[in-house]
Amino acid sequence: MNNPSLLPFLYLLILSTIPPTSAQTKSDHQALQSIKHHLYDPNGFLHSWNLTPSDACSGGWVGIRCVGGRVVSIRLPFKSLAGRISDSIGRLSALRKLSLHDNAIGGPIPPSLALLPCLRVVYLFNNRLSGLIPPSILNHPNLQTIDLRNNSLVGPIDFGFLIPNSLHIVDLGFNALSGPLPLGLARSNSLTRISLRHNRLSGPIPDEWGSIGDLPKLSLFNISDNGLSGPVPAALSARFSSSSFRGNARLCGYSASVPCPSVPCPSPSVASYRVRRSTKKVILIASGAVSTLLLLLCFALLSEVMEKNAYGTTYKATMVEEVVAVKRLREGIGEFETEVRALGKVRHWNLVPLRAYYLGPKGEKLLVFDFMPRGSLAALLHARGPDTPIDWPMRMNIATGTARGLLHFHTKANIIHGNLMSGDILLDEHLNPKISNFGLSRLIATTSALGYATPENDVYSLGVIMLELLTGKSPGGEAVDMAWWACHELVRSAAAEGDELLDTLNLALRCVDPTPAARPDVRQVVRRLEEIRPEMAAAAND
């Protein structure tokens, strides 16, 4: 047999023509029962697996597809499943596709997946999986697609030297994977998509990866927001835009604005300074009330004070090539360096990323963030001029993006904002929302803002922000006042947007329910917003 990729097809052909033995049928049934036993199914989707307990291929088992009396597919996305994946899955010897994405499944990826000879597609993204990715799965000879993004996976990525030519899609983004880039990944001519973004990968891009730029079918390539360093191979920088590489502090040569320096810049003398962007970036920061200047790397010009709040004062700093926001913290508590390094690793499209910090010899604490050119949601809603309309799709985009950012640092980073308000929702040039000030309550003692005070959870604050988006009113008092106004006034204008507006209003009112147990969790809020306006889910996937 000269073509290994034909093996699964031949195997399925045999399955479809030869009746399964009783032992095979029993093995499939026992494996599925073990899988069910290890999953938590709050909505009862798996109750159907008891209707015809002796025959998984009867057609009545939700999510199960069979060929020739053997289980070839498990498809159970968006079912709110928790628990873990049983290692017994390796007994489903005819399984081709495993699709359990968009659940809350934790635990490790079972190594027994590598024992399935016909396995081709693994969709486990948007879960809570942890631990290492078994190398035996990455080296599976017939694997075509592996999508594990948005989990909590750690450790190195170990593709073998003889990576199969059947591999099309590899998406391992938004995890905590570390170590160097895998050499073997550049050796499959069939690859169409590679994404390793938002991890902790380090070291240079291997010279062998300059073949990647020549892969004929590759349409998506992204290694942004890692800890990579050194020059980008010319074949890669010529084919892919800077968005595929940015967010790597010491990576260079991927665009004209980030050239590789011929002479390395000197390191700052203060050992506690950490920078997460190119070493050519220069920041000169004035420390508020005093005129002390802190030379960090090169030159910058400090502008007008942007914001003062319980955390400190935020300045706009104009650098040679870009603008950043610099927050000078007031005297705080806690292990500053430990906490701020943890915050620096939190990355999501709807969060303002921490780019650098400075801890001075006299206790000065400075944080450097991306600058958001459109200001805050509070300013957009309550201080905009008549020529700045905010249509319904824009409001829904802001609400959904805010909920997604909140979900990320709740579930992936184990962070509670504690003081979320519309002033903390910053907007980029396209009015996409970015949550700021998350995690700062760990660095400094704060007081809750009027109208947002809640000891229970951030969902209450999210509900208030949604009411602000719906009504345009500022929460001058308690959130219950806004809820009353919305119920009695906003419904009168519901004809303009119909059910979407009323459904969103109902969701916001559930979030500010006086009984904490009656409020939805953030994951439920995100899903409900995407159900109300499906375009939001499609845009997120794009």
C-alpha positions in Angstrom: 0.0 0.0 0.0 1.8 3.1 -1.3 -0.8 5.7 -0.2 -1.5 5.7 3.5 -4.3 8.2 3.1 -6.5 5.6 1.4 -6.5 3.4 4.5 -9.4 5.0 6.2 -11.5 4.9 3.1 -10.8 1.2 2.6 -11.5 0.5 6.2 -14.9 2.2 6.0 -15.7 0.4 2.8 -15.1 -2.9 4.6 -17.3 -1.7 7.5 -20.2 -0.9 5.1 -20.1 -4.4 3.5 -19.3 -6.7 6.4 -21.8 -6.8 9.4 -20.1 -6.0 12.7 -19.5 -8.8 15.1 -21.3 -8.9 18.4 -18.0 -8.2 20.1 -17.5 -5.0 18.1 -21.1 -3.8 18.8 -20.6 -4.5 22.5 -17.3 -2.7 22.5 -18.8 0.4 20.9 -21.7 0.4 23.3 -19.5 0.0 26.4 -17.2 2.8 25.2 -20.1 5.2 24.8 -21.6 4.4 28.2 -18.2 5.1 29.7 -18.0 8.4 27.8 -21.5 9.3 29.1 -20.5 8.3 32.6 -17.6 10.7 32.7 -19.6 13.7 31.3 -21.8 16.0 33.3 -25.0 16.6 31.2 -27.1 19.3 32.9 -29.6 19.6 30.0 -30.1 15.9 29.6 -29.0 15.6 26.0 -27.5 12.2 26.6 -30.7 10.7 28.1 -31.4 9.4 24.6 -28.5 7.0 25.0 -30.7 4.9 27.3 -33.7 4.6 24.9 -32.2 1.7 23.0 -29.4 0.6 25.3 -28.3 -2.3 23.2 -27.9 -0.5 19.9 -26.0 2.8 19.6 -26.6 2.8 15.9 -30.4 2.6 16.1 -30.7 6.3 15.1 -32.0 7.5 18.4 -28.8 8.3 20.1 -28.2 12.1 20.0 -24.9 13.0 18.3 -24.0 9.5 17.2 -23.6 8.6 13.5 -22.8 5.0 12.3 -21.7 3.3 9.1 -22.1 -0.4 8.8 -23.2 -0.7 12.4 -20.1 0.9 13.8 -19.8 4.4 15.4 -17.9 6.7 13.1 -18.9 10.2 14.5 -19.6 11.8 17.9 -21.0 15.3 17.4 -22.2 17.1 20.6 -21.3 20.8 20.4 -23.0 23.6 22.3 -24.5 21.1 24.9 -23.1 22.7 28.1 -21.4 19.4 28.8 -18.8 19.3 31.6 -16.7 16.6 33.2 -13.9 14.9 31.1 -13.4 12.7 28.0 -13.2 9.1 29.0 -10.1 7.2 27.9 -12.5 4.5 26.7 -13.0 6.5 23.6 -10.0 4.6 22.2 -12.2 1.5 22.0 -14.4 3.1 19.2 -12.1 1.7 16.5 -14.2 3.0 13.6 -14.4 6.6 14.9 -13.5 9.2 12.3 -14.8 12.5 13.8 -14.9 13.8 17.4 -16.8 17.1 17.7 -17.3 18.3 21.3 -16.5 22.0 20.8 -18.2 24.8 22.7 -18.8 23.0 26.0 -17.2 23.2 29.4 -15.3 19.9 29.3 -12.1 19.8 31.4 -9.4 17.4 32.2 -6.7 16.0 29.8 -7.0 15.0 26.2 -7.1 11.2 26.3 -4.0 9.7 24.6 -6.1 6.8 23.5 -7.4 9.0 20.6 -4.2 8.1 18.9 -5.3 4.4 18.8 -8.2 5.1 16.5 -7.0 4.1 13.0 -9.6 6.1 11.1 -9.5 9.3 13.1 -9.5 12.3 10.9 -11.2 15.3 12.6 -10.8 16.5 16.2 -12.9 19.5 17.2 -12.4 20.2 20.9 -12.1 24.0 20.9 -13.8 26.4 23.4 -13.6 24.0 26.3 -11.6 23.8 29.6 -9.1 21.1 28.6 -5.8 21.1 30.5 -2.5 19.3 30.5 -0.3 18.3 27.6 -1.3 17.6 24.0 -0.3 13.9 23.6 2.4 13.8 20.8 0.9 10.5 19.6 -2.3 12.4 18.5 -0.3 15.2 16.7 1.6 12.4 14.9 -1.5 10.4 13.9 -0.9 9.3 10.3 -4.5 10.0 9.0 -5.3 13.1 11.0 -6.7 16.0 8.8 -8.0 18.6 11.3 -7.1 19.3 14.9 -8.7 22.3 16.5 -8.0 22.8 20.2 -8.1 26.6 20.5 -9.5 28.3 23.6 -8.5 25.8 26.2 -5.9 25.7 29.0 -3.4 23.3 27.4 0.2 23.6 28.4 3.6 22.2 27.5 5.4 21.9 24.2 4.0 21.2 20.7 5.5 17.9 19.5 4.9 17.2 15.9 7.1 14.3 14.7 9.6 14.5 11.9 7.3 12.5 9.5 4.2 14.6 9.8 1.4 13.2 7.6 0.6 14.9 4.3 -3.1 14.4 5.2 -3.0 17.3 7.7 -5.0 20.3 6.6 -5.9 22.4 9.7 -3.9 23.0 12.9 -5.4 25.5 15.4 -3.9 25.5 18.9 -4.4 29.2 19.6 -5.5 30.7 22.9 -3.9 28.2 25.2 -0.7 28.3 27.4 1.5 26.2 25.2 5.3 26.8 25.7 8.6 25.9 24.2 9.9 26.3 20.7 8.0 26.2 17.4 7.6 22.6 16.2 9.9 21.9 13.3 7.8 19.1 11.8 4.8 21.4 11.2 6.5 22.8 8.1 6.6 19.5 6.3 3.0 18.9 5.2 2.2 20.2 1.8 -1.6 19.8 2.4 -1.8 22.4 5.2 -4.4 25.2 4.7 -4.5 26.7 8.2 -2.0 27.1 11.0 -2.8 29.1 14.1 -0.6 29.1 17.3 -1.6 32.6 18.4 -1.9 33.7 22.1 0.3 31.1 23.7 3.7 31.2 25.5 5.9 29.9 22.7 9.4 31.2 22.7 12.7 31.2 20.8 13.4 32.0 17.1 11.4 31.0 14.1 13.3 28.0 12.7 14.9 28.4 9.3 12.9 25.4 8.1 9.7 27.3 8.6 10.7 29.5 5.5 9.1 26.4 3.5 5.9 27.2 5.1 5.8 30.4 3.0 5.8 28.1 -0.1 3.1 25.8 1.0 0.6 26.0 -2.0 -2.6 25.6 -0.1 -1.9 27.6 3.1 -4.4 30.5 3.4 -4.1 31.3 7.2 -1.0 31.6 9.3 -0.8 33.2 12.7 1.8 33.0 15.5 1.0 36.4 17.0 1.0 37.2 20.8 3.7 34.7 21.9 7.3 35.2 23.2 9.1 34.6 19.9 12.3 36.4 19.0 14.6 37.1 16.1 14.0 37.7 12.4 11.0 36.4 10.4 12.1 34.4 7.4 11.6 36.5 4.2 9.3 33.9 2.6 6.9 34.2 5.5 7.0 38.0 5.8 6.4 38.3 2.1 3.3 36.2 2.1 1.6 37.1 5.4 0.6 40.4 6.9 2.0 41.8 10.1 -1.1 40.7 12.0 0.3 37.1 11.7 3.4 38.1 13.8 2.7 41.1 16.0 2.5 40.7 19.8 6.0 39.0 20.0 8.2 41.4 21.9 11.5 40.5 20.2 10.3 39.4 16.8 11.4 41.6 13.9 11.5 41.9 10.1 7.9 41.1 9.4 7.0 44.7 8.3 8.8 47.9 7.4 7.8 49.4 10.7 9.6 46.6 12.7 13.0 46.2 11.1 15.7 44.0 12.6 18.2 46.3 14.3 21.8 46.0 13.1 23.1 46.9 16.6 21.1 45.6 19.7 19.7 48.4 21.9 21.1 48.5 25.5 19.0 46.9 28.2 17.4 49.2 30.8 19.3 49.4 34.1 16.3 48.6 36.2 16.0 44.8 36.3 12.3 44.8 37.1 11.3 46.4 33.8 9.6 44.0 31.4 8.7 44.9 27.9 6.3 42.9 25.7 6.8 44.8 22.4 9.7 45.5 20.1 12.9 46.8 21.8 12.9 49.8 19.4 9.8 51.1 21.2 10.7 54.1 23.4 8.6 55.5 26.2 9.3 58.6 28.2 6.8 58.9 31.0 6.2 61.8 33.4 5.1 60.7 36.8 2.0 62.9 37.4 2.5 65.4 40.1 6.3 65.4 40.0 8.6 66.2 37.1 10.7 63.1 37.3 11.3 61.5 33.9 11.8 57.8 33.5 13.9 56.8 30.5 12.7 53.3 29.5 14.1 52.6 26.1 13.9 55.6 23.7 11.8 58.8 23.4 8.1 59.5 24.0 6.0 62.6 24.6 3.5 62.7 27.4 0.1 64.4 26.6 -3.0 65.4 28.5 -4.3 63.4 31.4 -6.8 60.9 30.0 -8.4 59.6 33.2 -8.2 59.6 37.0 -9.9 56.9 39.0 -9.5 54.8 42.1 -6.6 52.9 40.5 -4.5 56.0 39.6 -4.0 58.4 36.7 -3.8 57.4 33.0 -1.8 59.4 30.5 -1.6 59.4 26.8 2.0 58.9 25.7 3.0 59.7 22.1 6.0 57.7 20.8 7.9 57.8 17.6 5.7 55.3 15.9 2.6 54.8 18.0 0.5 56.0 20.9 0.2 54.1 24.2 -1.7 54.6 27.4 0.4 54.8 30.6 -1.3 54.2 34.0 0.5 55.5 37.1 -0.9 53.5 40.0 -1.5 55.0 43.4 0.0 53.3 46.4 -1.3 49.8 46.5 -1.0 46.4 48.2 -0.1 42.9 47.1 2.8 41.3 45.3 3.0 43.7 42.4 5.5 41.9 40.1 3.9 38.5 40.6 0.4 39.8 39.8 1.4 42.1 37.0 3.3 39.3 35.2 0.2 37.1 35.4 -1.9 40.0 34.0 0.6 40.4 31.1 -0.2 36.9 29.9 -3.9 37.5 29.6 -4.8 38.0 25.9 -8.2 38.2 24.2 -9.6 40.3 21.3 -12.0 42.1 23.8 -9.4 42.9 26.4 -6.9 45.8 26.5 -3.5 44.0 26.6 -0.9 45.0 29.2 2.3 45.6 27.2 4.9 46.6 29.8 5.4 47.6 33.4 7.9 49.6 35.4 8.7 49.3 39.1 10.9 52.1 40.2 13.4 52.2 43.0 11.1 54.4 45.1 8.0 52.2 44.5 6.8 54.0 41.4 4.4 51.6 39.5 3.6 52.2 35.8 1.6 50.0 33.5 1.7 50.5 29.7 -1.4 49.5 27.6 -2.5 49.8 24.0 -4.1 53.2 23.3 -7.8 53.0 22.3 -8.5 55.9 19.9 -12.3 56.1 20.3 -12.3 56.5 24.1 -14.7 54.8 26.4 -18.2 53.5 26.0 -19.3 56.0 28.7 -18.1 58.9 26.6 -19.7 57.5 23.5 -23.1 57.0 25.1 -23.2 60.1 27.3 -20.9 62.8 25.8 -21.3 62.2 22.0 -22.4 64.9 19.7 -25.5 64.7 17.5 -23.4 63.6 14.5 -22.3 60.4 16.2 -25.2 57.9 15.8 -25.0 54.5 17.5 -27.1 52.0 15.5 -28.5 48.8 16.9 -25.9 46.4 15.4 -23.1 48.6 16.9 -24.8 48.4 20.4 -25.1 44.6 20.1 -21.5 44.3 18.9 -20.4 46.2 22.0 -22.6 44.2 24.4 -21.5 40.8 22.9 -17.8 41.7 22.8 -17.9 42.9 26.4 -19.5 39.7 27.5 -16.9 37.6 25.6 -14.0 39.5 27.2 -15.6 39.0 30.6 -16.0 35.3 29.9 -12.3 35.0 29.0 -10.8 36.4 32.1 -13.4 34.7 34.3 -12.8 31.2 32.8 -9.3 31.3 31.4 -7.5 33.6 33.8 -9.6 33.2 37.0 -9.9 37.0 37.4 -12.8 39.0 38.7 -13.0 42.6 37.6 -14.9 43.8 40.6 -15.6 47.3 39.4 -16.8 47.0 35.8 -18.5 50.1 34.3 -19.0 51.6 30.9 -15.9 53.8 31.5 -13.8 50.6 31.6 -15.1 49.6 28.1 -12.7 51.2 25.6 -13.3 51.3 21.9 -10.8 50.8 19.1 -10.9 52.6 15.7 -13.7 50.3 14.5 -15.7 50.7 17.8 -14.9 47.1 18.9 -15.1 46.9 22.8 -12.0 46.2 24.9 -12.3 45.8 28.7 -9.7 47.7 30.6 -8.6 47.8 34.3 -9.3 44.0 34.7 -7.2 42.5 37.5 -6.1 45.8 38.9 -8.1 45.2 42.1 -5.4 42.6 42.9 -2.8 45.4 42.8 -4.6 48.1 44.8 -7.4 48.5 47.2 -10.4 50.1 45.4 -13.9 51.3 46.1 -16.9 50.4 44.0 -18.4 53.0 41.8 -22.0 54.3 42.4 -24.5 52.3 40.4 -22.2 49.3 39.9 -21.6 48.2 43.5 -22.2 44.5 43.8 -20.5 42.0 46.1 -21.6 39.0 44.1 -20.2 39.0 40.6 -19.4 40.9 37.4 -22.6 39.7 35.7 -24.6 42.4 37.6 -22.3 45.1 36.3 -22.5 43.6 32.8 -26.3 43.9 33.1 -26.0 47.6 34.0 -23.8 48.2 31.0 -26.3 46.4 28.7 -29.1 48.6 30.1 -26.9 51.7 29.4 -26.5 50.5 25.8 -30.3 49.9 25.5 -31.5 53.1 27.1 -28.6 55.6 26.7 -29.1 56.6 30.3 -26.3 56.9 32.8 -26.8 54.9 36.0 -26.8 57.8 38.4 -28.2 55.7 41.2 -29.0 52.0 41.7 -29.3 49.7 38.7 -32.8 48.9 39.8 -33.7 52.5 38.8 -32.5 51.9 35.3 -34.3 48.6 35.1 -37.6 50.3 36.1 -37.1 53.0 33.5 -36.3 50.4 30.8 -39.3 48.3 31.6 -41.7 51.3 31.4 -40.2 53.5 28.8 -38.0 51.5 26.4 -40.7 49.0 25.5 -42.6 51.8 23.8 -40.0 52.1 21.1 -39.5 48.3 20.7 -41.1 48.3 17.2 -37.9 49.7 15.7 -35.8 46.6 16.5 -38.6 44.2 17.4 -37.8 41.0 19.2 -34.0 41.6 19.3 -34.4 44.6 21.5 -36.9 43.0 23.9 -34.9 39.8 24.1 -31.7 41.8 25.0 -33.6 43.8 27.5 -34.9 40.7 29.2 -31.4 39.3 29.3 -30.1 42.5 30.9 -32.8 42.4 33.5 -31.9 38.8 34.4 -28.3 40.0 34.9 -29.4 42.6 37.5 -31.8 40.3 39.3 -31.7 41.1 43.0 -31.2 37.4 43.7 -27.7 36.4 42.7 -28.6 32.7 42.1 -31.2 33.8 39.5 -28.6 35.6 37.3 -27.1 33.7 34.3 -23.4 33.1 34.3 -21.2 34.9 31.7 -21.0 31.9 29.3 -24.9 31.8 29.2 -25.0 35.6 28.6 -22.6 35.2 25.6 -24.5 32.4 24.1 -27.9 34.2 24.5 -26.5 37.3 22.9 -25.3 35.2 19.9 -28.7 33.5 19.7 -30.5 36.9 19.7 -28.2 38.2 16.9 -26.5 35.2 15.1 -24.4 37.6 13.0 -22.4 38.3 16.2 -21.4 34.6 16.4 -20.4 34.5 12.7 -18.3 37.7 13.1 -16.5 36.2 16.1 -15.6 33.1 14.1 -14.3 35.3 11.2 
